[in-house]
Each structure stands twice: as C-alpha cells, then as structure tokens.
Amino acid sequence: MKTTEKAERIAKVLSRAGVASRRDAEKMILAGRVAVNSERLETPAVTVTSNDIITVDGKPIADPDPPRVWKYHKPSGEVTTARDEKDRKTVFDSLPIDMPRVMPIGRLDITSEGLLLLTNDGELKRRLELPSTGWLRRYRVRVHGRVTDDLVEPLLRGITVEGVKYQPMEVQFDRQQGANAWLTVALREGKNREIRKAMEAIGVSVNRLIRVSYGPFQLGDLRVGGVEEVRSRALKEQLNLSDVERQRREEAGHEAQDAPKPIEATTVRASSARRGKSQPALVTKAPGGGRPKSTSRTLSTSPDEVNASAPRAKPARKGPVRKQSTRNQPPAKSGSTKTGKDKRR
C-alpha cells in the first residue's frame, strides 16, 4: 500500500529548521531568496514534503533539531521581541552567541522580570501558549497601596476591565511593607498586561512584577540574566515530547536523534536567598464558590530576594525505600533485607 507524503507550508518548514520565524520566512520568500527543487518561489502559499529540496540563498536548509527549551531570567528593561522599533534592548541581545535561533514562549513586558521560556520549535511554542494547556503561571507582585481580603475578592471571582473578561486568579497576600504590599498571584491565561490592569481596577498599582514559574518550570535561583537549558529527559517527561519528536522525524524521513548537550557555560546558580518568618494571610478561592480561606506562607526577608519564593526541590530522603515508591529507585544492596526463607534458616 502506497503511503501519502504529508505536505506542510514552506514557511512552517523553514521556521522549524531554524531559518527564521514564519513571518520572516514569508518575507524571505517574497524577496526571492527561497527555492524548492531549484525553482525560485514567488509566494509563500506553497506546500512541500520531505522529498523536496529546499534552499535559501542557494544553500540547502538543515534538518530540524529536536525540540529544546531554555529558562531565562529576564531583567527589567528588556523587551521580548527580536527587533524593537524604538531600538530598545531585547532579551535576544543578552543571550549567548552560541545559542541557536529561539522564540519566546509567552511574553513579559519591558518592566516585568523573572522566568521567560525560550524554544527552538515553533509548534512547541504555540502548544505551550494555549490556555487549553492549563498551566499555572505564578508571579510575585508588589503593589502600591494597602491590600485586604475584601479588596482582592473581585480577582478571585473573575473581573472585567474595559470590556475584557479575566478569569479568576489565585491571590495570596504576603506582607505589607510601608506603602507597598507583596502578593503572590497565579493565573492560567496570559492576556496582555493582565495582572497590572486587574490591580488598577481594584485601586492599587503594580510597581514590580516577577514571574517565578510557568507550569512545571521554576525560576529557582537562576541569576538575573542567566540562561539554563531544560534537560532533554526532563523536557520529554513534562511535555510528552517523545511521540511528537518521533512523528516529526518520521515525516521528515529521519530517525530520532538525541538532543544536543546543554550550554553549560551559561548555567549559573546564585547563592540561596535567606528565608524569613512565616506570616499567615493567604487568600484563595474556596471550592464551590465559598468564602476565601487563609493559610500561611514563608516569606523572603527582603522583597528583592524574590527567588526565595520559588518552590525548591526537596532533598533526597535517606534510609530504606518504601515498597510503594520503588519505581526509578536503585535496587537495594545485597544483604540489606532478609526474606522469609532466610529467617527460617
């Protein structure tokens, strides 16, 4: 039985191969720089298969790399775009020169800080940005004004600002520091300046915003401006990429290959931040729409030590492994346990 080769838009193939974004790839095609099977293209409305030979400026394009993801600790003052019409500094100006072409997953505005995910794969980027993914995005937020449970209640129910409806947020009051208050806010969608607009609607203004997690990926103690690649195995476990990658390479007529090694030179760990006293005052939405409930949270001794608020990995427990948790654990040492047969002897 003859199989039909799957065809894809030429701009999508160029983007996956790391040539350019889809939009820029279309511009390259209109400029006459792209050819398929030695015929120069005049329109991006063309589909190709793995049997076609694609060249850019006369050179064949490379095979697509496996999906990869990096964590970047974005500082304030950088825009999340490849080129800025106002000639402001972009996040790409700060990345190592030996990194491949990457795209941001989601965005942080110029004054926002914290975790920004980067990927070399356009399909993965779109997949992780969809609200249907259901990933929680958590932020440390400093606002000017006094915060009470009644004040943030509209955010827990969902609020509409200037005709735009925002889904319910998780809002936790951390501490009041003079005229400012620190909050931890979590949401599952990322509309433009959502947190800032919602806070303004309830009468407080955001003067600092730091993203500390995006789904399973944590900012941790990655230094400001630091870059760290997510390990290939961890990425596949979190995103179930094995099937996606296999299908992609089968369509391209290639065997799956191991992901390239991480850029170790760019992985920098900062010293752990100090921890302060625990203060209760958590405001979350109760199941079934009941009254808000409060729990406690350990806070950083200084608002600037924001990395202390990010979840940290628990140290490995010593001692024998419980039977119900033996998966992926090393086998017990010989002689460490006695079987019933040994006891009878």
C-alpha positions in Angstrom: 0.0 0.0 0.0 1.4 3.4 -1.0 1.6 6.0 1.7 0.9 9.6 1.0 3.6 12.0 2.0 2.4 14.7 4.3 2.8 18.2 2.9 3.4 21.3 5.0 3.5 25.0 4.3 7.0 26.2 3.3 7.2 28.9 5.9 6.4 26.4 8.7 9.2 24.1 7.4 11.7 27.0 7.3 10.7 28.0 10.9 11.2 24.5 12.2 14.6 24.3 10.5 15.7 27.4 12.4 16.0 29.6 9.4 13.6 32.3 10.6 10.2 32.8 12.1 7.2 32.1 9.9 6.6 35.8 9.3 10.2 36.4 8.4 10.3 33.3 6.3 7.4 34.6 4.2 9.3 37.9 3.7 12.4 35.9 2.5 10.2 34.0 0.0 8.7 37.3 -1.4 12.3 38.6 -1.7 13.1 35.6 -3.9 15.6 34.0 -1.6 13.9 30.6 -1.3 13.8 27.9 -3.9 12.2 24.4 -4.0 13.8 21.8 -6.3 15.8 24.6 -8.0 12.7 26.7 -8.7 12.6 30.1 -7.0 9.4 30.8 -5.1 7.3 33.9 -5.6 4.7 33.2 -3.0 4.6 31.6 0.5 1.4 29.7 -0.4 3.4 26.6 -1.3 3.4 23.2 0.4 6.4 20.9 0.5 7.3 17.3 1.6 10.5 15.7 2.9 11.2 14.7 -0.7 11.6 18.3 -1.8 15.0 20.1 -1.8 14.7 23.5 -0.2 17.4 26.1 -0.5 17.8 29.6 1.0 20.3 31.9 -0.9 21.4 28.8 -2.8 22.2 26.7 0.3 20.2 23.7 1.5 18.4 24.1 4.8 19.4 22.0 7.7 17.3 19.2 9.2 15.1 20.3 12.0 16.6 20.0 15.5 14.8 18.1 18.3 12.6 20.4 20.4 14.6 22.2 23.1 13.6 24.6 25.9 15.7 27.1 27.9 14.9 29.1 31.0 16.0 32.8 31.0 15.9 35.1 34.0 14.7 38.3 32.3 15.7 41.6 33.9 13.6 44.7 33.8 14.3 47.0 30.8 14.4 44.3 28.1 11.6 43.8 25.5 10.5 40.3 24.5 10.9 40.8 20.7 13.6 40.1 18.1 13.6 43.7 16.9 12.3 46.8 18.5 11.2 49.8 16.5 12.3 52.1 19.3 15.8 50.5 19.4 15.4 49.3 22.9 17.4 46.4 24.3 15.8 43.0 23.7 16.1 39.7 25.5 18.0 38.3 22.5 20.7 40.9 22.9 21.6 39.2 26.2 21.6 35.6 25.1 24.9 33.6 24.5 26.1 33.9 20.9 26.4 30.1 20.5 22.6 29.6 21.2 20.5 28.6 18.2 17.7 30.7 17.0 15.0 30.7 19.7 11.5 32.1 20.2 9.9 33.2 23.5 7.1 31.1 25.0 4.7 33.8 26.1 5.8 37.3 26.9 6.9 39.6 29.7 6.6 43.4 29.2 9.6 45.6 29.4 9.2 46.4 33.1 8.4 42.8 34.2 11.1 40.4 35.4 11.6 36.7 36.0 11.1 33.4 34.2 10.9 33.6 30.4 10.9 30.2 28.5 12.6 30.0 25.1 12.4 27.3 22.5 13.8 26.5 19.1 10.5 24.9 18.0 7.5 27.0 16.7 5.0 24.2 17.1 6.0 23.7 20.8 5.8 27.5 21.4 2.2 27.6 20.2 1.3 24.5 22.1 2.6 25.8 25.4 1.0 29.3 24.9 -2.5 27.9 24.5 -4.8 28.4 27.5 -6.1 24.8 27.0 -2.7 23.7 28.2 -4.0 24.7 31.7 -0.5 25.5 33.1 -0.4 27.8 36.1 1.8 30.9 35.8 2.8 32.3 39.2 4.1 35.8 39.9 5.5 37.8 42.8 3.7 41.2 42.6 4.5 44.4 44.6 1.7 46.9 44.6 1.4 50.4 45.9 -1.5 50.6 48.4 -3.0 48.6 51.3 -4.4 45.2 50.5 -7.3 43.5 52.3 -9.3 40.4 51.6 -12.3 42.4 50.5 -10.1 44.4 48.1 -8.9 41.3 46.2 -12.3 39.4 46.3 -13.2 40.5 42.7 -10.0 39.0 41.4 -10.9 35.6 43.0 -14.3 35.6 41.2 -13.0 37.0 37.9 -13.1 40.6 36.8 -14.0 42.5 33.6 -11.8 45.5 32.8 -12.6 47.8 29.8 -14.7 45.1 28.2 -12.1 42.4 28.7 -13.0 39.5 31.0 -10.3 38.0 33.1 -10.6 34.5 34.6 -10.4 34.0 38.4 -7.0 34.4 39.8 -5.3 32.9 42.9 -4.2 35.8 45.1 -2.1 35.5 48.2 -1.2 38.4 50.5 2.4 38.0 51.6 3.3 41.2 53.5 2.7 44.9 53.9 5.8 47.0 53.8 5.1 50.6 54.3 3.0 51.9 51.4 3.6 48.8 49.4 2.3 45.2 49.7 3.7 42.0 48.3 1.4 39.5 46.7 1.7 36.1 45.0 -0.7 35.9 42.0 -1.3 32.8 39.9 -3.3 32.5 36.7 -3.8 30.1 33.8 -4.1 32.6 30.9 -1.8 35.4 29.9 -3.6 38.3 28.4 -1.8 41.5 27.7 -0.8 43.2 31.0 -3.5 41.2 32.7 -2.2 41.5 36.3 -1.4 45.2 36.0 -4.8 46.1 34.6 -6.7 43.9 37.1 -4.8 45.5 40.0 -5.5 49.0 38.7 -9.2 48.1 38.6 -9.3 47.4 42.3 -7.5 50.5 43.2 -3.8 49.6 43.6 -0.9 49.9 41.1 1.8 47.4 40.3 5.4 48.7 40.7 7.2 45.4 40.4 6.2 42.1 38.8 8.4 38.9 38.8 7.3 35.6 37.2 8.6 32.7 39.3 7.1 29.7 37.5 5.5 28.7 34.2 3.7 25.3 34.5 6.3 22.8 35.8 9.2 25.1 35.1 10.6 27.1 38.0 12.8 30.2 38.1 14.5 28.8 41.2 17.8 30.6 42.0 18.8 31.2 38.4 20.7 34.5 38.4 19.3 37.6 36.7 20.3 37.4 33.0 21.2 33.7 33.4 20.3 31.0 30.9 19.8 27.4 31.6 18.6 24.6 29.2 16.0 22.2 30.4 17.4 18.7 30.3 16.2 16.6 27.4 14.8 13.8 29.6 13.0 16.2 31.9 11.5 18.0 28.9 10.1 14.8 27.5 8.7 13.8 30.8 7.0 17.2 31.4 5.7 17.7 27.8 5.4 14.1 26.5 7.6 15.1 23.5 8.8 11.6 22.6 5.8 10.9 20.4 5.8 14.4 18.9 9.5 14.2 18.0 9.2 10.7 16.6 6.3 11.7 14.4 8.1 14.7 13.1 11.2 12.8 12.2 9.2 10.0 10.5 7.5 12.7 8.4 10.9 14.1 7.5 12.4 10.7 6.8 14.9 10.7 9.6 15.5 8.6 12.7 15.1 10.4 16.0 18.3 11.7 17.4 19.4 12.7 20.9 19.1 16.3 21.9 22.3 18.3 21.8 24.2 18.9 25.0 23.2 21.9 27.2 25.1 25.1 27.1 26.9 24.5 30.4 28.8 27.8 30.3 25.6 29.8 30.6 24.2 27.9 33.6 24.9 30.0 36.6 23.5 29.3 40.1 23.1 32.1 42.6 23.6 31.6 46.3 20.4 30.6 48.0 18.4 33.5 49.4 17.7 33.9 53.1 14.3 32.9 54.4 12.3 35.0 56.8 9.4 34.4 59.2 6.2 32.8 58.2 3.2 35.1 58.1 -0.4 34.0 57.6 -2.7 35.7 55.1 -3.3 33.6 52.1 -6.4 34.5 50.1 -7.6 31.7 47.8 -10.9 30.8 46.2 -12.7 28.2 48.2 -14.2 25.2 46.3 -17.8 25.7 45.3 -17.5 29.5 45.5 -17.4 29.6 49.3 -15.7 32.2 51.5 -12.0 32.8 51.0 -9.7 30.8 53.3 -6.3 31.6 54.8 -3.2 29.6 55.1 0.4 30.5 55.9 3.4 31.2 53.7 7.2 31.6 54.3 8.3 34.9 53.1 11.6 36.4 51.9 13.3 38.7 54.4 13.7 41.2 51.6 11.3 41.8 48.6 14.4 41.8 46.3 15.2 38.3 47.3 12.4 37.1 45.1 14.0 33.8 44.2 13.4 32.6 47.8 9.7 32.4 47.0 10.2 29.9 44.2 9.5 26.3 45.1 12.6 24.3 45.8 13.4 20.7 45.2 13.1 18.5 48.3 16.4 16.8 49.4 16.5 13.1 48.8 15.4 11.1 51.9 17.9 8.7 53.4 17.1 5.2 54.6 15.2 2.3 53.1 12.9 2.9 50.2 9.2 2.2 50.8 7.7 -0.5 48.7 5.1 1.7 47.1 7.8 4.2 45.9 10.3 1.8 44.3 9.9 3.0 40.7 13.0 4.6 39.3 14.9 3.8 42.5 18.2 1.9 42.6 17.9 -1.7 43.7 18.5 -2.5 47.4 22.0 -3.6 48.4 22.6 -7.2 48.7 22.0 -8.5 52.2 20.1 -5.3 53.3 16.9 -7.2 53.8 16.0 -10.8 54.8 13.5 -12.9 53.1 11.1 -15.2 54.8 13.3 -18.1 53.6 16.4 -16.6 55.3 14.6 -16.2 58.6 13.6 -19.9 58.6 17.2 -20.8 58.2 
